[in-house]
Amino acid sequence: MMNENAIEVAILGCGQMGQHILEHLRDCPWVRGITVFDRNADRMESLKQGFAVSTAATLDEVLRNPEIKLVFITASNNAHKELAVAALEAGKAVMCEKPMATTLADATAMVEAAERTNGFLQVGFELRYSRLYTTVKDWIEGDLLGRVLNTQCTYISSAWGKHSSWRVASKTSGGMFGEKLSHYVDLVRWWVGDEVEEVYATCAPNVIPYYEVHDNYHCSYRFKNGAVSQLTFMMGPAATFKGDPLQNAVSQQSGDGHMLRYMICGEKGAAETDVFPRTIKRWEFGDNDWGQTSAWVQNETWDPQYDFAYFHNTHDQARDIVRRVAEGKPPSINPRDALETTRLCFAAELSATEKRPVRLDELK
Ligand SMILES: NC(=O)c1ccc[n+]([C@@H]2O[C@H](COP(=O)([O-])OP(=O)(O)OC[C@H]3O[C@@H](n4cnc5c(N)ncnc54)[C@H](O)[C@@H]3O)[C@@H](O)[C@H]2O)c1
């Protein structure tokens, strides 16, 4: 049943991600109506066939409609800043997909626009809504791991992006770190609860020859509180996936070379999340006559029907954002927090390019 405070929303950019958002919001009790705008008019027409949505011929039509309170920006990365700043200045609340923008200056301008207009801006880091990772956050907040000291993430995937995709060109993508890895550094910042001081990223020559962006990294970063993190990423080795990476990905990519595993080590214990075997584990450290001990105390799994909730939980994120805007609540992720993840991504890219460690305060 529709909530009495339900609002109208718009989706700006209706490719793969925009259509996911549309699916998520179709029967959302907080949504009274959905308008879509894409610069590709044919795409909008085909959406009208499948969904009960209105279409806007221009961005201005969306921005001038006082009924529309919230816009989801799911256009390609190079359009985010222009759309977000225009929407905030028109008084709309904004949910913008990651990465915030293709440059740090543009991402900063978005946050400044939100602050100047006293507006709502939330960036799409949906892994903060995913049960696999909120479980780790709960363990940390419940002091089961102690202070987080050391994390390691290994991520191996198949290639995405056709030869002509905006994703593979540096200018339209903004770099692989923002486009693909921002989720995974954002999680670690969230778990550690501190800011990164210095990052060092190295890259080998690309496996995928037509990518302008890097397709691999070994990246280390050190937090101000002394914690360290490592992220190893390789794109290309896992078997080519022909489906939609947000749908049935866990089942279809399991055992074919895809890997996405974290080990999180604290002073009192450790945790491991492993997407493809669907496991989450916890260890508790102790001490006895023998010396330091580690006991394996938790080992959970989940049913494949809950993959969405455990992994890329864009569903709950989209609905939570609509509810927050309808109820006049602030974003669940502060835009300055999202900007720090963005700064870390650009620092990692700079480090890889200049082949040297980069301090985050070098990037203003
Ligand atoms: N959170 C996630 O896990 C996740 C997953 C996939 C994509 N994304 C993000 O979602 C965004 C879209 O990705 P996608 O896979 O849907 O790309 P896509 O290429 O399938 O769709 C992008 C759409 O944006 C439209 N567009 C581009 N510029 C526009 C503008 N100025 N105004 C209106 N429409 C415009 C294009 O016509 C296209 O239809 C990207 O920022 C991407 O990083 C996030």
The ligand as a MOL file (V3000), in Angstrom:
LIG
                    3D

  0  0  0     0  0            999 V3000
M  V30 BEGIN CTAB
M  V30 COUNTS 44 48 0 0 0
M  V30 BEGIN ATOM
M  V30 1 N 26.5860 0.2250 -7.9730 0
M  V30 2 C 26.8700 -0.6910 -8.8710 0
M  V30 3 O 27.1970 -1.8140 -8.5470 0
M  V30 4 C 26.8000 -0.3230 -10.3220 0
M  V30 5 C 26.6360 -1.3110 -11.2890 0
M  V30 6 C 26.5290 -0.9210 -12.6210 0
M  V30 7 C 26.6340 0.4220 -12.9560 0
M  V30 8 N 26.8240 1.3510 -11.9890 0 CHG=1
M  V30 9 C 26.9520 2.7840 -12.3290 0
M  V30 10 O 25.7310 3.2060 -12.9400 0
M  V30 11 C 26.0260 4.1560 -13.9660 0
M  V30 12 C 25.4190 3.6550 -15.2720 0
M  V30 13 O 26.0020 2.4250 -15.6280 0
M  V30 14 P 25.2590 1.4710 -16.6740 0
M  V30 15 O 25.9240 0.1600 -16.5950 0
M  V30 16 O 23.8060 1.5490 -16.4800 0 CHG=-1
M  V30 17 O 25.6580 2.1840 -18.0600 0
M  V30 18 P 24.8620 2.1250 -19.4260 0
M  V30 19 O 25.8440 2.5090 -20.4770 0
M  V30 20 O 24.1300 0.8380 -19.5600 0
M  V30 21 O 23.7600 3.2750 -19.2860 0
M  V30 22 C 24.0930 4.6380 -19.1880 0
M  V30 23 C 22.9150 5.4440 -19.7230 0
M  V30 24 O 23.1420 6.8190 -19.4420 0
M  V30 25 C 22.6530 7.5790 -20.5320 0
M  V30 26 N 23.2500 8.9140 -20.4660 0
M  V30 27 C 24.5480 9.2570 -20.6210 0
M  V30 28 N 24.7160 10.5820 -20.4370 0
M  V30 29 C 23.4910 11.0850 -20.1390 0
M  V30 30 C 23.0040 12.3810 -19.8350 0
M  V30 31 N 23.8200 13.4410 -19.8020 0
M  V30 32 N 21.7050 12.5130 -19.5740 0
M  V30 33 C 20.8570 11.4580 -19.6150 0
M  V30 34 N 21.2560 10.1990 -19.9060 0
M  V30 35 C 22.5580 10.0240 -20.1500 0
M  V30 36 C 23.0390 6.7550 -21.7620 0
M  V30 37 O 22.2700 7.1050 -22.8990 0
M  V30 38 C 22.7440 5.3370 -21.2580 0
M  V30 39 O 21.4180 4.9360 -21.5600 0
M  V30 40 C 27.5250 4.3230 -13.9770 0
M  V30 41 O 27.8910 5.4250 -13.2030 0
M  V30 42 C 28.0380 3.0440 -13.3370 0
M  V30 43 O 29.2820 3.2020 -12.7000 0
M  V30 44 C 26.8880 1.0120 -10.6850 0
M  V30 END ATOM
M  V30 BEGIN BOND
M  V30 1 1 1 2
M  V30 2 2 2 3
M  V30 3 1 2 4
M  V30 4 1 4 5
M  V30 5 2 4 44
M  V30 6 2 5 6
M  V30 7 1 6 7
M  V30 8 2 7 8
M  V30 9 1 8 9
M  V30 10 1 8 44
M  V30 11 1 9 10
M  V30 12 1 9 42
M  V30 13 1 10 11
M  V30 14 1 11 12
M  V30 15 1 11 40
M  V30 16 1 12 13
M  V30 17 1 13 14
M  V30 18 2 14 15
M  V30 19 1 14 16
M  V30 20 1 14 17
M  V30 21 1 17 18
M  V30 22 2 18 19
M  V30 23 1 18 20
M  V30 24 1 18 21
M  V30 25 1 21 22
M  V30 26 1 22 23
M  V30 27 1 23 24
M  V30 28 1 23 38
M  V30 29 1 24 25
M  V30 30 1 25 26
M  V30 31 1 25 36
M  V30 32 1 26 27
M  V30 33 1 26 35
M  V30 34 2 27 28
M  V30 35 1 28 29
M  V30 36 1 29 30
M  V30 37 2 29 35
M  V30 38 1 30 31
M  V30 39 2 30 32
M  V30 40 1 32 33
M  V30 41 2 33 34
M  V30 42 1 34 35
M  V30 43 1 36 37
M  V30 44 1 36 38
M  V30 45 1 38 39
M  V30 46 1 40 41
M  V30 47 1 40 42
M  V30 48 1 42 43
M  V30 END BOND
M  V30 END CTAB
M  END
